[in-house]
Amino acid sequence: MMMQGVGGDKHRAYNGLLDACVKIAKTEGTAGFFRGLIPCYLKVIPSSAISWGTIELCKMVGGK
C-alpha cells in the first residue's frame, strides 16, 4: 500500500488494510504475508550490529 502513492486512484491495487489482506490471502496464500522478509533481515541485521557495535565502542572509549 505504501508503494501506491498518495494521489491517483486509477491504479490502486488495494482499498485498505482489510482489502489488502483478503487479496493477498486469496492470490498468494499465507506465504504472501512473509514475502520480502529475508531481504529485510539481510538489511536490518548488519545495520543493527553496526549500531550496537558503535554504542559499545563509544562506551569503552568514554570510560563508562
PDB file of N, CA, C and O in Angstrom:
ATOM      1  N   MET A   1       0.823  -1.178   0.000  1.00  0.00           N
ATOM      2  CA  MET A   1       0.000   0.000   0.000  1.00  0.00           C
ATOM      3  C   MET A   1       0.874   1.251   0.000  1.00  0.00           C
ATOM      4  O   MET A   1       0.482   2.281  -0.549  1.00  0.00           O
ATOM      5  N   MET A   2       2.057   1.170   0.611  1.00  0.00           N
ATOM      6  CA  MET A   2       2.939   2.336   0.634  1.00  0.00           C
ATOM      7  C   MET A   2       3.443   2.675  -0.758  1.00  0.00           C
ATOM      8  O   MET A   2       3.693   3.842  -1.059  1.00  0.00           O
ATOM      9  N   MET A   3       3.593   1.686  -1.595  1.00  0.00           N
ATOM     10  CA  MET A   3       4.139   1.902  -2.927  1.00  0.00           C
ATOM     11  C   MET A   3       3.114   2.498  -3.888  1.00  0.00           C
ATOM     12  O   MET A   3       3.490   2.957  -4.966  1.00  0.00           O
ATOM     13  N   GLN A   4       1.836   2.505  -3.529  1.00  0.00           N
ATOM     14  CA  GLN A   4       0.791   3.034  -4.400  1.00  0.00           C
ATOM     15  C   GLN A   4       0.834   4.552  -4.499  1.00  0.00           C
ATOM     16  O   GLN A   4       0.372   5.115  -5.491  1.00  0.00           O
ATOM     17  N   GLY A   5       1.368   5.212  -3.510  1.00  0.00           N
ATOM     18  CA  GLY A   5       1.431   6.659  -3.521  1.00  0.00           C
ATOM     19  C   GLY A   5       0.154   7.280  -2.980  1.00  0.00           C
ATOM     20  O   GLY A   5      -0.782   6.580  -2.594  1.00  0.00           O
ATOM     21  N   VAL A   6       0.131   8.608  -2.960  1.00  0.00           N
ATOM     22  CA  VAL A   6      -0.984   9.327  -2.353  1.00  0.00           C
ATOM     23  C   VAL A   6      -2.078   9.628  -3.357  1.00  0.00           C
ATOM     24  O   VAL A   6      -3.247   9.350  -3.091  1.00  0.00           O
ATOM     25  N   GLY A   7      -1.731  10.186  -4.493  1.00  0.00           N
ATOM     26  CA  GLY A   7      -2.740  10.623  -5.452  1.00  0.00           C
ATOM     27  C   GLY A   7      -3.038   9.589  -6.521  1.00  0.00           C
ATOM     28  O   GLY A   7      -2.327   8.594  -6.658  1.00  0.00           O
ATOM     29  N   GLY A   8      -4.092   9.835  -7.273  1.00  0.00           N
ATOM     30  CA  GLY A   8      -4.428   8.980  -8.414  1.00  0.00           C
ATOM     31  C   GLY A   8      -4.978   7.633  -8.032  1.00  0.00           C
ATOM     32  O   GLY A   8      -4.218   6.682  -7.849  1.00  0.00           O
ATOM     33  N   ASP A   9      -6.273   7.534  -7.910  1.00  0.00           N
ATOM     34  CA  ASP A   9      -6.909   6.273  -7.517  1.00  0.00           C
ATOM     35  C   ASP A   9      -7.039   5.291  -8.668  1.00  0.00           C
ATOM     36  O   ASP A   9      -7.538   4.184  -8.466  1.00  0.00           O
ATOM     37  N   LYS A  10      -6.609   5.658  -9.867  1.00  0.00           N
ATOM     38  CA  LYS A  10      -6.761   4.779 -11.030  1.00  0.00           C
ATOM     39  C   LYS A  10      -6.069   3.439 -10.848  1.00  0.00           C
ATOM     40  O   LYS A  10      -6.628   2.390 -11.169  1.00  0.00           O
ATOM     41  N   HIS A  11      -4.854   3.481 -10.332  1.00  0.00           N
ATOM     42  CA  HIS A  11      -4.028   2.278 -10.290  1.00  0.00           C
ATOM     43  C   HIS A  11      -3.876   1.704  -8.886  1.00  0.00           C
ATOM     44  O   HIS A  11      -2.871   1.064  -8.578  1.00  0.00           O
ATOM     45  N   ARG A  12      -4.851   1.929  -8.054  1.00  0.00           N
ATOM     46  CA  ARG A  12      -4.775   1.408  -6.689  1.00  0.00           C
ATOM     47  C   ARG A  12      -5.048  -0.086  -6.697  1.00  0.00           C
ATOM     48  O   ARG A  12      -6.061  -0.545  -7.224  1.00  0.00           O
ATOM     49  N   ALA A  13      -4.136  -0.828  -6.110  1.00  0.00           N
ATOM     50  CA  ALA A  13      -4.301  -2.269  -6.020  1.00  0.00           C
ATOM     51  C   ALA A  13      -5.181  -2.650  -4.828  1.00  0.00           C
ATOM     52  O   ALA A  13      -5.914  -3.637  -4.880  1.00  0.00           O
ATOM     53  N   TYR A  14      -5.101  -1.861  -3.759  1.00  0.00           N
ATOM     54  CA  TYR A  14      -5.835  -2.162  -2.531  1.00  0.00           C
ATOM     55  C   TYR A  14      -6.585  -0.925  -2.057  1.00  0.00           C
ATOM     56  O   TYR A  14      -6.130   0.202  -2.254  1.00  0.00           O
ATOM     57  N   ASN A  15      -7.733  -1.144  -1.433  1.00  0.00           N
ATOM     58  CA  ASN A  15      -8.544  -0.047  -0.909  1.00  0.00           C
ATOM     59  C   ASN A  15      -8.383   0.154   0.589  1.00  0.00           C
ATOM     60  O   ASN A  15      -9.042   1.019   1.165  1.00  0.00           O
ATOM     61  N   GLY A  16      -7.526  -0.620   1.225  1.00  0.00           N
ATOM     62  CA  GLY A  16      -7.311  -0.506   2.657  1.00  0.00           C
ATOM     63  C   GLY A  16      -6.627  -1.762   3.172  1.00  0.00           C
ATOM     64  O   GLY A  16      -6.314  -2.674   2.406  1.00  0.00           O
ATOM     65  N   LEU A  17      -6.403  -1.797   4.464  1.00  0.00           N
ATOM     66  CA  LEU A  17      -5.690  -2.915   5.072  1.00  0.00           C
ATOM     67  C   LEU A  17      -6.449  -4.232   4.932  1.00  0.00           C
ATOM     68  O   LEU A  17      -5.873  -5.251   4.550  1.00  0.00           O
ATOM     69  N   LEU A  18      -7.720  -4.204   5.237  1.00  0.00           N
ATOM     70  CA  LEU A  18      -8.515  -5.434   5.149  1.00  0.00           C
ATOM     71  C   LEU A  18      -8.581  -5.948   3.714  1.00  0.00           C
ATOM     72  O   LEU A  18      -8.449  -7.148   3.473  1.00  0.00           O
ATOM     73  N   ASP A  19      -8.783  -5.044   2.769  1.00  0.00           N
ATOM     74  CA  ASP A  19      -8.821  -5.422   1.355  1.00  0.00           C
ATOM     75  C   ASP A  19      -7.487  -6.023   0.928  1.00  0.00           C
ATOM     76  O   ASP A  19      -7.461  -7.018   0.203  1.00  0.00           O
ATOM     77  N   ALA A  20      -6.389  -5.435   1.367  1.00  0.00           N
ATOM     78  CA  ALA A  20      -5.058  -5.947   1.031  1.00  0.00           C
ATOM     79  C   ALA A  20      -4.862  -7.356   1.600  1.00  0.00           C
ATOM     80  O   ALA A  20      -4.359  -8.242   0.909  1.00  0.00           O
ATOM     81  N   CYS A  21      -5.256  -7.557   2.845  1.00  0.00           N
ATOM     82  CA  CYS A  21      -5.101  -8.875   3.479  1.00  0.00           C
ATOM     83  C   CYS A  21      -5.916  -9.941   2.762  1.00  0.00           C
ATOM     84  O   CYS A  21      -5.432 -11.049   2.534  1.00  0.00           O
ATOM     85  N   VAL A  22      -7.146  -9.609   2.409  1.00  0.00           N
ATOM     86  CA  VAL A  22      -8.016 -10.571   1.717  1.00  0.00           C
ATOM     87  C   VAL A  22      -7.440 -10.921   0.354  1.00  0.00           C
ATOM     88  O   VAL A  22      -7.374 -12.096  -0.008  1.00  0.00           O
ATOM     89  N   LYS A  23      -7.021  -9.911  -0.407  1.00  0.00           N
ATOM     90  CA  LYS A  23      -6.488 -10.160  -1.750  1.00  0.00           C
ATOM     91  C   LYS A  23      -5.182 -10.947  -1.705  1.00  0.00           C
ATOM     92  O   LYS A  23      -4.969 -11.838  -2.528  1.00  0.00           O
ATOM     93  N   ILE A  24      -4.307 -10.629  -0.754  1.00  0.00           N
ATOM     94  CA  ILE A  24      -3.046 -11.358  -0.635  1.00  0.00           C
ATOM     95  C   ILE A  24      -3.310 -12.804  -0.255  1.00  0.00           C
ATOM     96  O   ILE A  24      -2.693 -13.712  -0.812  1.00  0.00           O
ATOM     97  N   ALA A  25      -4.219 -13.029   0.688  1.00  0.00           N
ATOM     98  CA  ALA A  25      -4.540 -14.396   1.108  1.00  0.00           C
ATOM     99  C   ALA A  25      -5.121 -15.209  -0.047  1.00  0.00           C
ATOM    100  O   ALA A  25      -4.801 -16.388  -0.200  1.00  0.00           O
ATOM    101  N   LYS A  26      -5.972 -14.587  -0.855  1.00  0.00           N
ATOM    102  CA  LYS A  26      -6.588 -15.309  -1.975  1.00  0.00           C
ATOM    103  C   LYS A  26      -5.589 -15.610  -3.086  1.00  0.00           C
ATOM    104  O   LYS A  26      -5.590 -16.709  -3.641  1.00  0.00           O
ATOM    105  N   THR A  27      -4.734 -14.635  -3.414  1.00  0.00           N
ATOM    106  CA  THR A  27      -3.851 -14.825  -4.562  1.00  0.00           C
ATOM    107  C   THR A  27      -2.551 -15.546  -4.234  1.00  0.00           C
ATOM    108  O   THR A  27      -2.057 -16.327  -5.048  1.00  0.00           O
ATOM    109  N   GLU A  28      -1.987 -15.293  -3.045  1.00  0.00           N
ATOM    110  CA  GLU A  28      -0.672 -15.836  -2.724  1.00  0.00           C
ATOM    111  C   GLU A  28      -0.664 -16.810  -1.562  1.00  0.00           C
ATOM    112  O   GLU A  28       0.337 -17.488  -1.329  1.00  0.00           O
ATOM    113  N   GLY A  29      -1.748 -16.887  -0.841  1.00  0.00           N
ATOM    114  CA  GLY A  29      -1.797 -17.754   0.329  1.00  0.00           C
ATOM    115  C   GLY A  29      -1.068 -17.132   1.505  1.00  0.00           C
ATOM    116  O   GLY A  29      -0.698 -15.959   1.475  1.00  0.00           O
ATOM    117  N   THR A  30      -0.868 -17.924   2.530  1.00  0.00           N
ATOM    118  CA  THR A  30      -0.229 -17.444   3.748  1.00  0.00           C
ATOM    119  C   THR A  30       1.200 -16.962   3.498  1.00  0.00           C
ATOM    120  O   THR A  30       1.658 -16.014   4.135  1.00  0.00           O
ATOM    121  N   ALA A  31       1.896 -17.610   2.581  1.00  0.00           N
ATOM    122  CA  ALA A  31       3.285 -17.238   2.291  1.00  0.00           C
ATOM    123  C   ALA A  31       3.391 -15.813   1.752  1.00  0.00           C
ATOM    124  O   ALA A  31       4.444 -15.188   1.877  1.00  0.00           O
ATOM    125  N   GLY A  32       2.340 -15.300   1.166  1.00  0.00           N
ATOM    126  CA  GLY A  32       2.357 -13.944   0.633  1.00  0.00           C
ATOM    127  C   GLY A  32       2.565 -12.884   1.692  1.00  0.00           C
ATOM    128  O   GLY A  32       3.074 -11.803   1.394  1.00  0.00           O
ATOM    129  N   PHE A  33       2.183 -13.173   2.918  1.00  0.00           N
ATOM    130  CA  PHE A  33       2.366 -12.207   4.006  1.00  0.00           C
ATOM    131  C   PHE A  33       3.820 -12.118   4.460  1.00  0.00           C
ATOM    132  O   PHE A  33       4.207 -11.155   5.122  1.00  0.00           O
ATOM    133  N   PHE A  34       4.623 -13.115   4.108  1.00  0.00           N
ATOM    134  CA  PHE A  34       6.019 -13.157   4.539  1.00  0.00           C
ATOM    135  C   PHE A  34       6.995 -12.885   3.404  1.00  0.00           C
ATOM    136  O   PHE A  34       8.209 -12.952   3.599  1.00  0.00           O
ATOM    137  N   ARG A  35       6.474 -12.578   2.219  1.00  0.00           N
ATOM    138  CA  ARG A  35       7.336 -12.285   1.088  1.00  0.00           C
ATOM    139  C   ARG A  35       8.132 -11.022   1.383  1.00  0.00           C
ATOM    140  O   ARG A  35       7.571 -10.017   1.819  1.00  0.00           O
ATOM    141  N   GLY A  36       9.424 -11.074   1.148  1.00  0.00           N
ATOM    142  CA  GLY A  36      10.286  -9.934   1.412  1.00  0.00           C
ATOM    143  C   GLY A  36      10.902  -9.937   2.796  1.00  0.00           C
ATOM    144  O   GLY A  36      11.660  -9.029   3.137  1.00  0.00           O
ATOM    145  N   LEU A  37      10.589 -10.939   3.595  1.00  0.00           N
ATOM    146  CA  LEU A  37      11.115 -10.984   4.956  1.00  0.00           C
ATOM    147  C   LEU A  37      12.625 -11.226   4.980  1.00  0.00           C
ATOM    148  O   LEU A  37      13.338 -10.594   5.759  1.00  0.00           O
ATOM    149  N   ILE A  38      13.111 -12.123   4.145  1.00  0.00           N
ATOM    150  CA  ILE A  38      14.547 -12.426   4.118  1.00  0.00           C
ATOM    151  C   ILE A  38      15.359 -11.223   3.646  1.00  0.00           C
ATOM    152  O   ILE A  38      16.356 -10.894   4.288  1.00  0.00           O
ATOM    153  N   PRO A  39      14.980 -10.544   2.545  1.00  0.00           N
ATOM    154  CA  PRO A  39      15.735  -9.341   2.182  1.00  0.00           C
ATOM    155  C   PRO A  39      15.713  -8.272   3.280  1.00  0.00           C
ATOM    156  O   PRO A  39      16.692  -7.550   3.470  1.00  0.00           O
ATOM    157  N   CYS A  40      14.610  -8.179   3.987  1.00  0.00           N
ATOM    158  CA  CYS A  40      14.518  -7.218   5.086  1.00  0.00           C
ATOM    159  C   CYS A  40      15.511  -7.585   6.190  1.00  0.00           C
ATOM    160  O   CYS A  40      16.203  -6.713   6.716  1.00  0.00           O
ATOM    161  N   TYR A  41      15.582  -8.854   6.536  1.00  0.00           N
ATOM    162  CA  TYR A  41      16.546  -9.293   7.550  1.00  0.00           C
ATOM    163  C   TYR A  41      17.977  -9.066   7.093  1.00  0.00           C
ATOM    164  O   TYR A  41      18.836  -8.700   7.896  1.00  0.00           O
ATOM    165  N   LEU A  42      18.242  -9.282   5.798  1.00  0.00           N
ATOM    166  CA  LEU A  42      19.590  -9.072   5.279  1.00  0.00           C
ATOM    167  C   LEU A  42      20.007  -7.605   5.380  1.00  0.00           C
ATOM    168  O   LEU A  42      21.197  -7.292   5.400  1.00  0.00           O
ATOM    169  N   LYS A  43      19.030  -6.720   5.442  1.00  0.00           N
ATOM    170  CA  LYS A  43      19.309  -5.292   5.587  1.00  0.00           C
ATOM    171  C   LYS A  43      19.392  -4.896   7.057  1.00  0.00           C
ATOM    172  O   LYS A  43      20.273  -4.126   7.440  1.00  0.00           O
ATOM    173  N   VAL A  44      18.491  -5.409   7.878  1.00  0.00           N
ATOM    174  CA  VAL A  44      18.361  -4.965   9.262  1.00  0.00           C
ATOM    175  C   VAL A  44      19.450  -5.541  10.174  1.00  0.00           C
ATOM    176  O   VAL A  44      19.964  -4.829  11.036  1.00  0.00           O
ATOM    177  N   ILE A  45      19.799  -6.781  10.003  1.00  0.00           N
ATOM    178  CA  ILE A  45      20.755  -7.424  10.908  1.00  0.00           C
ATOM    179  C   ILE A  45      22.125  -6.740  10.867  1.00  0.00           C
ATOM    180  O   ILE A  45      22.662  -6.427  11.930  1.00  0.00           O
ATOM    181  N   PRO A  46      22.719  -6.493   9.687  1.00  0.00           N
ATOM    182  CA  PRO A  46      24.008  -5.777   9.702  1.00  0.00           C
ATOM    183  C   PRO A  46      23.887  -4.353  10.250  1.00  0.00           C
ATOM    184  O   PRO A  46      24.785  -3.871  10.939  1.00  0.00           O
ATOM    185  N   SER A  47      22.790  -3.694   9.945  1.00  0.00           N
ATOM    186  CA  SER A  47      22.586  -2.334  10.440  1.00  0.00           C
ATOM    187  C   SER A  47      22.525  -2.317  11.964  1.00  0.00           C
ATOM    188  O   SER A  47      23.133  -1.458  12.603  1.00  0.00           O
ATOM    189  N   SER A  48      21.805  -3.249  12.537  1.00  0.00           N
ATOM    190  CA  SER A  48      21.708  -3.335  13.996  1.00  0.00           C
ATOM    191  C   SER A  48      23.058  -3.686  14.618  1.00  0.00           C
ATOM    192  O   SER A  48      23.428  -3.145  15.660  1.00  0.00           O
ATOM    193  N   ALA A  49      23.782  -4.586  13.980  1.00  0.00           N
ATOM    194  CA  ALA A  49      25.092  -4.969  14.505  1.00  0.00           C
ATOM    195  C   ALA A  49      26.046  -3.776  14.514  1.00  0.00           C
ATOM    196  O   ALA A  49      26.795  -3.584  15.472  1.00  0.00           O
ATOM    197  N   ILE A  50      26.019  -2.987  13.460  1.00  0.00           N
ATOM    198  CA  ILE A  50      26.882  -1.803  13.396  1.00  0.00           C
ATOM    199  C   ILE A  50      26.478  -0.797  14.473  1.00  0.00           C
ATOM    200  O   ILE A  50      27.334  -0.216  15.140  1.00  0.00           O
ATOM    201  N   SER A  51      25.181  -0.597  14.638  1.00  0.00           N
ATOM    202  CA  SER A  51      24.708   0.350  15.650  1.00  0.00           C
ATOM    203  C   SER A  51      25.124  -0.071  17.050  1.00  0.00           C
ATOM    204  O   SER A  51      25.661   0.733  17.811  1.00  0.00           O
ATOM    205  N   TRP A  52      24.876  -1.333  17.392  1.00  0.00           N
ATOM    206  CA  TRP A  52      25.242  -1.806  18.730  1.00  0.00           C
ATOM    207  C   TRP A  52      26.750  -1.797  18.926  1.00  0.00           C
ATOM    208  O   TRP A  52      27.237  -1.461  20.005  1.00  0.00           O
ATOM    209  N   GLY A  53      27.488  -2.166  17.884  1.00  0.00           N
ATOM    210  CA  GLY A  53      28.950  -2.131  17.983  1.00  0.00           C
ATOM    211  C   GLY A  53      29.466  -0.723  18.228  1.00  0.00           C
ATOM    212  O   GLY A  53      30.384  -0.519  19.023  1.00  0.00           O
ATOM    213  N   THR A  54      28.877   0.240  17.547  1.00  0.00           N
ATOM    214  CA  THR A  54      29.270   1.635  17.731  1.00  0.00           C
ATOM    215  C   THR A  54      28.958   2.111  19.142  1.00  0.00           C
ATOM    216  O   THR A  54      29.775   2.791  19.763  1.00  0.00           O
ATOM    217  N   ILE A  55      27.793   1.763  19.650  1.00  0.00           N
ATOM    218  CA  ILE A  55      27.416   2.145  21.019  1.00  0.00           C
ATOM    219  C   ILE A  55      28.398   1.560  22.025  1.00  0.00           C
ATOM    220  O   ILE A  55      28.863   2.261  22.924  1.00  0.00           O
ATOM    221  N   GLU A  56      28.711   0.286  21.876  1.00  0.00           N
ATOM    222  CA  GLU A  56      29.642  -0.363  22.805  1.00  0.00           C
ATOM    223  C   GLU A  56      31.031   0.243  22.706  1.00  0.00           C
ATOM    224  O   GLU A  56      31.706   0.404  23.723  1.00  0.00           O
ATOM    225  N   LEU A  57      31.470   0.580  21.504  1.00  0.00           N
ATOM    226  CA  LEU A  57      32.775   1.200  21.322  1.00  0.00           C
ATOM    227  C   LEU A  57      32.811   2.577  21.998  1.00  0.00           C
ATOM    228  O   LEU A  57      33.795   2.935  22.645  1.00  0.00           O
ATOM    229  N   CYS A  58      31.748   3.327  21.843  1.00  0.00           N
ATOM    230  CA  CYS A  58      31.666   4.651  22.491  1.00  0.00           C
ATOM    231  C   CYS A  58      31.676   4.522  24.011  1.00  0.00           C
ATOM    232  O   CYS A  58      32.255   5.364  24.698  1.00  0.00           O
ATOM    233  N   LYS A  59      31.041   3.478  24.542  1.00  0.00           N
ATOM    234  CA  LYS A  59      31.049   3.242  25.980  1.00  0.00           C
ATOM    235  C   LYS A  59      32.472   2.949  26.470  1.00  0.00           C
ATOM    236  O   LYS A  59      32.895   3.449  27.512  1.00  0.00           O
ATOM    237  N   MET A  60      33.206   2.128  25.697  1.00  0.00           N
ATOM    238  CA  MET A  60      34.572   1.776  26.096  1.00  0.00           C
ATOM    239  C   MET A  60      35.488   2.992  26.041  1.00  0.00           C
ATOM    240  O   MET A  60      36.306   3.196  26.938  1.00  0.00           O
ATOM    241  N   VAL A  61      35.356   3.781  25.017  1.00  0.00           N
ATOM    242  CA  VAL A  61      36.213   4.957  24.850  1.00  0.00           C
ATOM    243  C   VAL A  61      35.845   6.039  25.865  1.00  0.00           C
ATOM    244  O   VAL A  61      36.714   6.760  26.356  1.00  0.00           O
ATOM    245  N   GLY A  62      34.558   6.147  26.174  1.00  0.00           N
ATOM    246  CA  GLY A  62      34.089   7.161  27.104  1.00  0.00           C
ATOM    247  C   GLY A  62      34.402   6.857  28.555  1.00  0.00           C
ATOM    248  O   GLY A  62      34.305   7.753  29.394  1.00  0.00           O
ATOM    249  N   GLY A  63      34.770   5.638  28.881  1.00  0.00           N
ATOM    250  CA  GLY A  63      35.155   5.288  30.232  1.00  0.00           C
ATOM    251  C   GLY A  63      34.011   4.805  31.118  1.00  0.00           C
ATOM    252  O   GLY A  63      34.190   4.702  32.331  1.00  0.00           O
ATOM    253  N   LYS A  64      32.880   4.516  30.572  1.00  0.00           N
ATOM    254  CA  LYS A  64      31.768   4.025  31.407  1.00  0.00           C
ATOM    255  C   LYS A  64      31.671   2.536  31.340  1.00  0.00           C
ATOM    256  O   LYS A  64      30.797   1.945  31.975  1.00  0.00           O
TER     257      LYS A  64
END
